[in-house]
Amino acid sequence: MASLDNGSAHPSKCSKVECFISSFVVTITPANGSLTAVITDTCNQITECRMMNAVLSKAISEYLADEDITPTDGDCKFGCCNGLYGVSYVLATLTATYEHADITAGAPVEYEVVPPFYVST
C-alpha cells in the first residue's frame, strides 16, 4: 500500500498514513445448520471486540434477513461483548460462527459493512 506523506521535514507515525478504510467486507460461508463469518481488515483497523462484533453482527443480521431466517432470542453466548445471541466471536481471527437449524449450505456471500464513524463525501 502506498504511503501518504504530508510533506513534513520530520515525519512521524501521524504524518505518514499507511492506509484507511471506509468499510469492511464480511464473507459469510453457510453450511448445513451453521455459518462462519470472516472480516477482511486490510488496514488492521479492528483492535477491540465491540467493533469486531458490531461489524460481524451487522453482516450476519443482513444475511439472516436475506435468507428469511429468524434469529434466536436470548442473551449473548460467550466472547460476544454485546453481540448477537448464539454467535461465538473470536477477536484474534476476526471470525464468528453461528448455529441455526434453518441455515443451509451454499456459496459464500459478501456483505459490505460501513462503520457508523464513516462519513461519505
OpenMM code with the backbone's topology and positions (N, CA, C; nanometers):
from openmm import Vec3, app, unit

residues = "MET ALA SER LEU ASP ASN GLY SER ALA HIS PRO SER LYS CYS SER LYS VAL GLU CYS PHE ILE SER SER PHE VAL VAL THR ILE THR PRO ALA ASN GLY SER LEU THR ALA VAL ILE THR ASP THR CYS ASN GLN ILE THR GLU CYS ARG MET MET ASN ALA VAL LEU SER LYS ALA ILE SER GLU TYR LEU ALA ASP GLU ASP ILE THR PRO THR ASP GLY ASP CYS LYS PHE GLY CYS CYS ASN GLY LEU TYR GLY VAL SER TYR VAL LEU ALA THR LEU THR ALA THR TYR GLU HIS ALA ASP ILE THR ALA GLY ALA PRO VAL GLU TYR GLU VAL VAL PRO PRO PHE TYR VAL SER THR".split()
positions = [
    Vec3(0.0832, -0.1172, 0.0000),
    Vec3(0.0000, 0.0000, 0.0000),
    Vec3(0.0883, 0.1243, 0.0000),
    Vec3(0.0492, 0.2190, -0.0756),
    Vec3(0.1255, 0.3424, -0.0845),
    Vec3(0.1090, 0.4241, 0.0429),
    Vec3(0.2159, 0.4895, 0.0812),
    Vec3(0.2118, 0.5769, 0.1982),
    Vec3(0.1687, 0.7158, 0.1548),
    Vec3(0.0929, 0.7807, 0.2380),
    Vec3(0.0587, 0.9201, 0.2159),
    Vec3(0.1508, 1.0016, 0.3044),
    Vec3(0.2298, 1.0893, 0.2455),
    Vec3(0.3250, 1.1703, 0.3208),
    Vec3(0.2758, 1.3131, 0.3180),
    Vec3(0.2643, 1.3752, 0.4343),
    Vec3(0.2137, 1.5119, 0.4386),
    Vec3(0.3222, 1.6158, 0.4103),
    Vec3(0.4425, 1.5730, 0.3752),
    Vec3(0.5487, 1.6658, 0.3400),
    Vec3(0.6291, 1.7166, 0.4580),
    Vec3(0.6066, 1.6666, 0.5759),
    Vec3(0.6766, 1.7126, 0.6949),
    Vec3(0.8263, 1.6869, 0.6826),
    Vec3(0.9058, 1.7813, 0.7309),
    Vec3(1.0505, 1.7637, 0.7331),
    Vec3(1.0901, 1.6581, 0.8355),
    Vec3(1.0064, 1.6360, 0.9329),
    Vec3(1.0312, 1.5360, 1.0367),
    Vec3(0.9096, 1.4450, 1.0461),
    Vec3(0.8973, 1.3520, 0.9520),
    Vec3(0.7780, 1.2666, 0.9512),
    Vec3(0.7700, 1.1779, 1.0750),
    Vec3(0.6494, 1.1564, 1.1189),
    Vec3(0.6245, 1.0689, 1.2334),
    Vec3(0.5158, 0.9719, 1.1941),
    Vec3(0.4767, 0.8877, 1.2875),
    Vec3(0.3665, 0.7956, 1.2611),
    Vec3(0.2418, 0.8712, 1.2177),
    Vec3(0.2188, 0.9874, 1.2769),
    Vec3(0.0975, 1.0630, 1.2470),
    Vec3(0.1028, 1.1306, 1.1109),
    Vec3(0.2205, 1.1561, 1.0581),
    Vec3(0.2280, 1.2250, 0.9302),
    Vec3(0.2355, 1.1287, 0.8128),
    Vec3(0.2515, 1.0021, 0.8399),
    Vec3(0.2513, 0.9017, 0.7337),
    Vec3(0.1375, 0.8054, 0.7613),
    Vec3(0.0369, 0.8090, 0.6796),
    Vec3(-0.0789, 0.7239, 0.6961),
    Vec3(-0.0648, 0.6067, 0.5995),
    Vec3(-0.0558, 0.4878, 0.6516),
    Vec3(-0.0360, 0.3693, 0.5684),
    Vec3(-0.1564, 0.3414, 0.4797),
    Vec3(-0.2742, 0.3439, 0.5369),
    Vec3(-0.3950, 0.3171, 0.4610),
    Vec3(-0.5152, 0.3567, 0.5452),
    Vec3(-0.6302, 0.3559, 0.4840),
    Vec3(-0.7523, 0.3843, 0.5571),
    Vec3(-0.8646, 0.3033, 0.4955),
    Vec3(-0.9715, 0.2893, 0.5689),
    Vec3(-1.0864, 0.2143, 0.5190),
    Vec3(-1.2115, 0.2995, 0.5303),
    Vec3(-1.3066, 0.2702, 0.4463),
    Vec3(-1.4378, 0.3334, 0.4590),
    Vec3(-1.5434, 0.2283, 0.4888),
    Vec3(-1.5052, 0.1004, 0.4735),
    Vec3(-1.5978, -0.0088, 0.5034),
    Vec3(-1.5183, -0.1386, 0.5176),
    Vec3(-1.5857, -0.2400, 0.5690),
    Vec3(-1.5267, -0.3725, 0.5818),
    Vec3(-1.6074, -0.4698, 0.4973),
    Vec3(-1.5400, -0.5694, 0.4424),
    Vec3(-1.6087, -0.6765, 0.3717),
    Vec3(-1.6138, -0.7964, 0.4659),
    Vec3(-1.7343, -0.8497, 0.4834),
    Vec3(-1.7530, -0.9691, 0.5649),
    Vec3(-1.7990, -1.0803, 0.4724),
    Vec3(-1.7267, -1.1910, 0.4735),
    Vec3(-1.7631, -1.3070, 0.3927),
    Vec3(-1.8332, -1.4080, 0.4821),
    Vec3(-1.9552, -1.4428, 0.4444),
    Vec3(-2.0324, -1.5408, 0.5197),
    Vec3(-2.0389, -1.6689, 0.4379),
    Vec3(-1.9965, -1.7777, 0.5020),
    Vec3(-1.9992, -1.9081, 0.4372),
    Vec3(-2.1000, -1.9958, 0.5113),
    Vec3(-2.2154, -2.0229, 0.4468),
    Vec3(-2.3163, -2.1050, 0.5114),
    Vec3(-2.2905, -2.2553, 0.4907),
    Vec3(-2.3159, -2.3314, 0.5940),
    Vec3(-2.3112, -2.4775, 0.5886),
    Vec3(-2.4455, -2.5259, 0.6422),
    Vec3(-2.4717, -2.6534, 0.6361),
    Vec3(-2.5979, -2.7047, 0.6895),
    Vec3(-2.5995, -2.6886, 0.8404),
    Vec3(-2.6865, -2.6000, 0.8891),
    Vec3(-2.7021, -2.5792, 1.0318),
    Vec3(-2.6084, -2.4775, 1.0941),
    Vec3(-2.5234, -2.4127, 1.0154),
    Vec3(-2.4318, -2.3141, 1.0721),
    Vec3(-2.3780, -2.2214, 0.9641),
    Vec3(-2.3129, -2.1146, 1.0108),
    Vec3(-2.2428, -2.0269, 0.9181),
    Vec3(-2.1172, -1.9767, 0.9861),
    Vec3(-2.0214, -1.9362, 0.9032),
    Vec3(-1.8993, -1.8738, 0.9506),
    Vec3(-1.8882, -1.7390, 0.8825),
    Vec3(-1.8581, -1.6355, 0.9597),
    Vec3(-1.8408, -1.5008, 0.9063),
    Vec3(-1.6982, -1.4548, 0.9357),
    Vec3(-1.6335, -1.3955, 0.8353),
    Vec3(-1.4952, -1.3507, 0.8483),
    Vec3(-1.4837, -1.2087, 0.7943),
    Vec3(-1.4180, -1.1211, 0.8707),
    Vec3(-1.3958, -0.9830, 0.8276),
    Vec3(-1.2643, -0.9739, 0.7512),
    Vec3(-1.2665, -0.9020, 0.6397),
    Vec3(-1.1432, -0.8646, 0.5708),
    Vec3(-1.1054, -0.7264, 0.6223),
    Vec3(-0.9914, -0.7191, 0.6917),
    Vec3(-0.9456, -0.5941, 0.7516),
    Vec3(-0.8030, -0.5673, 0.7038),
    Vec3(-0.7890, -0.5159, 0.5835),
    Vec3(-0.6576, -0.4973, 0.5223),
    Vec3(-0.5730, -0.3906, 0.5907),
    Vec3(-0.6338, -0.3031, 0.6685),
    Vec3(-0.5596, -0.1955, 0.7353),
    Vec3(-0.5420, -0.2192, 0.8845),
    Vec3(-0.5809, -0.3359, 0.9331),
    Vec3(-0.5699, -0.3677, 1.0754),
    Vec3(-0.6363, -0.2628, 1.1630),
    Vec3(-0.7583, -0.2263, 1.1262),
    Vec3(-0.8320, -0.1233, 1.1989),
    Vec3(-0.9092, -0.1792, 1.3181),
    Vec3(-0.9445, -0.3066, 1.3131),
    Vec3(-1.0237, -0.3655, 1.4215),
    Vec3(-0.9301, -0.4184, 1.5284),
    Vec3(-0.9345, -0.3529, 1.6445),
    Vec3(-0.8432, -0.3901, 1.7519),
    Vec3(-0.9160, -0.4244, 1.8812),
    Vec3(-1.0482, -0.4129, 1.8837),
    Vec3(-1.1200, -0.4472, 2.0061),
    Vec3(-1.2520, -0.5163, 1.9716),
    Vec3(-1.2997, -0.5938, 2.0679),
    Vec3(-1.4111, -0.6852, 2.0410),
    Vec3(-1.5419, -0.6156, 2.0065),
    Vec3(-1.5726, -0.5037, 2.0663),
    Vec3(-1.7011, -0.4393, 2.0373),
    Vec3(-1.7114, -0.3955, 1.8919),
    Vec3(-1.6036, -0.3451, 1.8370),
    Vec3(-1.6052, -0.3048, 1.6967),
    Vec3(-1.6189, -0.4278, 1.6068),
    Vec3(-1.5413, -0.5316, 1.6353),
    Vec3(-1.5495, -0.6543, 1.5568),
    Vec3(-1.6908, -0.7111, 1.5619),
    Vec3(-1.7477, -0.7170, 1.6816),
    Vec3(-1.8805, -0.7749, 1.6969),
    Vec3(-1.9865, -0.6924, 1.6263),
    Vec3(-1.9715, -0.5608, 1.6272),
    Vec3(-2.0673, -0.4752, 1.5578),
    Vec3(-2.0638, -0.5021, 1.4079),
    Vec3(-1.9438, -0.5146, 1.3511),
    Vec3(-1.9301, -0.5384, 1.2069),
    Vec3(-1.9832, -0.6764, 1.1711),
    Vec3(-1.9413, -0.7790, 1.2453),
    Vec3(-1.9871, -0.9154, 1.2162),
    Vec3(-2.1368, -0.9296, 1.2403),
    Vec3(-2.1877, -0.8722, 1.3476),
    Vec3(-2.3302, -0.8821, 1.3792),
    Vec3(-2.4158, -0.8178, 1.2704),
    Vec3(-2.3704, -0.7042, 1.2177),
    Vec3(-2.4438, -0.6371, 1.1105),
    Vec3(-2.4523, -0.7272, 0.9875),
    Vec3(-2.3411, -0.7861, 0.9480),
    Vec3(-2.3397, -0.8732, 0.8302),
    Vec3(-2.4240, -0.9987, 0.8526),
    Vec3(-2.4121, -1.0595, 0.9698),
    Vec3(-2.4904, -1.1801, 0.9994),
    Vec3(-2.6392, -1.1461, 1.0002),
    Vec3(-2.6756, -1.0333, 1.0589),
    Vec3(-2.8164, -0.9910, 1.0613),
    Vec3(-2.8700, -0.9714, 0.9200),
    Vec3(-2.7906, -0.9089, 0.8328),
    Vec3(-2.8323, -0.8894, 0.6937),
    Vec3(-2.8486, -1.0229, 0.6223),
    Vec3(-2.7560, -1.1157, 0.6466),
    Vec3(-2.7650, -1.2485, 0.5851),
    Vec3(-2.8926, -1.3197, 0.6300),
    Vec3(-2.9179, -1.3186, 0.7608),
    Vec3(-3.0378, -1.3861, 0.8126),
    Vec3(-3.1644, -1.3233, 0.7540),
    Vec3(-3.1677, -1.1922, 0.7416),
    Vec3(-3.2834, -1.1246, 0.6823),
    Vec3(-3.2986, -1.1635, 0.5349),
    Vec3(-3.1873, -1.1667, 0.4618),
    Vec3(-3.1907, -1.2051, 0.3200),
    Vec3(-3.2419, -1.3474, 0.3010),
    Vec3(-3.2086, -1.4350, 0.3951),
    Vec3(-3.2494, -1.5758, 0.3863),
    Vec3(-3.3818, -1.6021, 0.4583),
    Vec3(-3.4418, -1.4963, 0.5127),
    Vec3(-3.5692, -1.5064, 0.5847),
    Vec3(-3.5602, -1.6052, 0.7017),
    Vec3(-3.4515, -1.5926, 0.7767),
    Vec3(-3.4278, -1.6762, 0.8948),
    Vec3(-3.4434, -1.5880, 1.0180),
    Vec3(-3.5264, -1.6315, 1.1124),
    Vec3(-3.5468, -1.5572, 1.2360),
    Vec3(-3.4369, -1.5944, 1.3345),
    Vec3(-3.3570, -1.4960, 1.3794),
    Vec3(-3.2502, -1.5273, 1.4750),
    Vec3(-3.3060, -1.5734, 1.6088),
    Vec3(-3.2265, -1.6497, 1.6798),
    Vec3(-3.2638, -1.6994, 1.8115),
    Vec3(-3.2599, -1.5850, 1.9115),
    Vec3(-3.3618, -1.5761, 1.9970),
    Vec3(-3.3648, -1.4747, 2.1022),
    Vec3(-3.2910, -1.5239, 2.2253),
    Vec3(-3.2330, -1.4323, 2.2992),
    Vec3(-3.1692, -1.4674, 2.4251),
    Vec3(-3.0483, -1.3811, 2.4514),
    Vec3(-2.9772, -1.4130, 2.5588),
    Vec3(-2.8578, -1.3393, 2.5961),
    Vec3(-2.7387, -1.3892, 2.5158),
    Vec3(-2.6342, -1.3095, 2.5148),
    Vec3(-2.5107, -1.3403, 2.4446),
    Vec3(-2.4540, -1.4737, 2.4926),
    Vec3(-2.3990, -1.5536, 2.3992),
    Vec3(-2.3467, -1.6851, 2.4331),
    Vec3(-2.2157, -1.6729, 2.5116),
    Vec3(-2.1068, -1.6378, 2.4461),
    Vec3(-1.9801, -1.6131, 2.5153),
    Vec3(-1.8859, -1.5387, 2.4216),
    Vec3(-1.7926, -1.4620, 2.4799),
    Vec3(-1.6960, -1.3872, 2.4000),
    Vec3(-1.7618, -1.2896, 2.3048),
    Vec3(-1.8792, -1.2357, 2.3422),
    Vec3(-1.9520, -1.1565, 2.2437),
    Vec3(-1.9550, -1.0073, 2.2661),
    Vec3(-1.9284, -0.9570, 2.3826),
    Vec3(-1.9284, -0.8114, 2.4034),
    Vec3(-2.0492, -0.7467, 2.3370),
    Vec3(-2.1678, -0.7857, 2.3763),
    Vec3(-2.2916, -0.7289, 2.3221),
    Vec3(-2.3201, -0.7694, 2.1773),
    Vec3(-2.2723, -0.8832, 2.1361),
    Vec3(-2.3010, -0.9323, 2.0013),
    Vec3(-2.4360, -1.0014, 1.9977),
    Vec3(-2.4612, -1.0756, 1.8913),
    Vec3(-2.5880, -1.1467, 1.8740),
    Vec3(-2.5921, -1.2733, 1.9587),
    Vec3(-2.7103, -1.3075, 2.0056),
    Vec3(-2.7273, -1.4294, 2.0842),
    Vec3(-2.6934, -1.5521, 1.9997),
    Vec3(-2.6182, -1.6440, 2.0589),
    Vec3(-2.5849, -1.7695, 1.9920),
    Vec3(-2.4646, -1.7617, 1.9006),
    Vec3(-2.4094, -1.6434, 1.8813),
    Vec3(-2.2930, -1.6278, 1.7938),
    Vec3(-2.1665, -1.6321, 1.8788),
    Vec3(-2.0685, -1.7097, 1.8338),
    Vec3(-1.9383, -1.7166, 1.9003),
    Vec3(-1.8398, -1.6317, 1.8215),
    Vec3(-1.7806, -1.5321, 1.8872),
    Vec3(-1.6888, -1.4382, 1.8229),
    Vec3(-1.5455, -1.4668, 1.8660),
    Vec3(-1.4497, -1.4523, 1.7737),
    Vec3(-1.3082, -1.4720, 1.8051),
    Vec3(-1.2310, -1.3523, 1.7519),
    Vec3(-1.1890, -1.2636, 1.8430),
    Vec3(-1.1191, -1.1412, 1.8041),
    Vec3(-0.9882, -1.1703, 1.7315),
    Vec3(-0.9144, -1.2694, 1.7767),
    Vec3(-0.7828, -1.2983, 1.7183),
    Vec3(-0.7897, -1.3299, 1.5692),
    Vec3(-0.9008, -1.3856, 1.5231),
    Vec3(-0.9147, -1.4229, 1.3822),
    Vec3(-1.0225, -1.3427, 1.3092),
    Vec3(-1.0879, -1.2494, 1.3813),
    Vec3(-1.1961, -1.1673, 1.3242),
    Vec3(-1.3050, -1.2531, 1.2614),
    Vec3(-1.3409, -1.3596, 1.3331),
    Vec3(-1.4428, -1.4520, 1.2830),
    Vec3(-1.5565, -1.4684, 1.3827),
    Vec3(-1.6663, -1.5201, 1.3305),
    Vec3(-1.7812, -1.5549, 1.4140),
    Vec3(-1.8442, -1.6799, 1.3546),
    Vec3(-1.9001, -1.7619, 1.4413),
    Vec3(-1.9755, -1.8784, 1.3963),
    Vec3(-2.1135, -1.8739, 1.4611),
    Vec3(-2.2091, -1.9252, 1.3878),
    Vec3(-2.3471, -1.9220, 1.4351),
    Vec3(-2.4162, -2.0508, 1.3916),
    Vec3(-2.4800, -2.1171, 1.4867),
    Vec3(-2.5538, -2.2394, 1.4567),
    Vec3(-2.7024, -2.2106, 1.4605),
    Vec3(-2.7709, -2.2533, 1.3539),
    Vec3(-2.9158, -2.2346, 1.3445),
    Vec3(-2.9677, -2.3399, 1.2477),
    Vec3(-3.0701, -2.4125, 1.2869),
    Vec3(-3.1217, -2.5239, 1.2071),
    Vec3(-3.1686, -2.4830, 1.0675),
    Vec3(-3.2091, -2.3589, 1.0500),
    Vec3(-3.2636, -2.3156, 0.9208),
    Vec3(-3.1573, -2.2729, 0.8188),
    Vec3(-3.0310, -2.2733, 0.8571),
    Vec3(-2.9243, -2.2361, 0.7637),
    Vec3(-2.8895, -2.3572, 0.6783),
    Vec3(-2.8831, -2.3359, 0.5479),
    Vec3(-2.8461, -2.4436, 0.4560),
    Vec3(-2.7166, -2.4079, 0.3843),
    Vec3(-2.6426, -2.5100, 0.3440),
    Vec3(-2.5149, -2.4904, 0.2764),
    Vec3(-2.5350, -2.4132, 0.1468),
    Vec3(-2.4372, -2.3318, 0.1149),
    Vec3(-2.4433, -2.2538, -0.0075),
    Vec3(-2.3110, -2.1866, -0.0351),
    Vec3(-2.3088, -2.1104, -0.1411),
    Vec3(-2.1871, -2.0376, -0.1790),
    Vec3(-2.1620, -1.9242, -0.0803),
    Vec3(-2.0356, -1.8882, -0.0601),
    Vec3(-2.0044, -1.7738, 0.0256),
    Vec3(-2.0688, -1.6459, -0.0284),
    Vec3(-2.1098, -1.5595, 0.0645),
    Vec3(-2.1747, -1.4334, 0.0309),
    Vec3(-2.0965, -1.3219, 0.0985),
    Vec3(-2.0753, -1.2120, 0.0257),
    Vec3(-2.0031, -1.0985, 0.0837),
    Vec3(-2.0992, -0.9852, 0.1157),
    Vec3(-2.0765, -0.9229, 0.2319),
    Vec3(-2.1531, -0.8062, 0.2746),
    Vec3(-2.0552, -0.6941, 0.3037),
    Vec3(-2.0881, -0.5742, 0.2588),
    Vec3(-2.0076, -0.4574, 0.2904),
    Vec3(-2.0715, -0.3888, 0.4107),
    Vec3(-1.9920, -0.3683, 0.5142),
    Vec3(-2.0413, -0.3046, 0.6358),
    Vec3(-1.9682, -0.1723, 0.6532),
    Vec3(-2.0449, -0.0646, 0.6591),
    Vec3(-1.9884, 0.0691, 0.6775),
    Vec3(-2.0032, 0.1051, 0.8247),
    Vec3(-1.8912, 0.1231, 0.8945),
    Vec3(-1.8995, 0.1599, 1.0362),
    Vec3(-1.9705, 0.2945, 1.0536),
    Vec3(-2.0306, 0.3151, 1.1687),
    Vec3(-2.1046, 0.4398, 1.1922),
    Vec3(-2.0175, 0.5641, 1.1950),
    Vec3(-1.8851, 0.5469, 1.2134),
    Vec3(-1.7992, 0.6643, 1.2181),
    Vec3(-1.7589, 0.7140, 1.0801),
    Vec3(-1.7951, 0.6403, 0.9754),
    Vec3(-1.7583, 0.6804, 0.8392),
    Vec3(-1.8602, 0.7798, 0.7850),
    Vec3(-1.8111, 0.8893, 0.7281),
    Vec3(-1.8986, 0.9881, 0.6673),
    Vec3(-1.8618, 0.9995, 0.5207),
    Vec3(-1.9547, 0.9665, 0.4315),
    Vec3(-1.9237, 0.9752, 0.2890),
    Vec3(-1.9312, 1.1215, 0.2448),
    Vec3(-1.8512, 1.1545, 0.1449),
    Vec3(-1.8497, 1.2919, 0.0946),
    Vec3(-1.9032, 1.2982, -0.0463),
] * unit.nanometer
topology = app.Topology()
chain = topology.addChain("A")
for resn in residues:
    res = topology.addResidue(resn, chain)
    for name in ("N", "CA", "C"):
        topology.addAtom(name, app.Element.getBySymbol(name[0]), res)
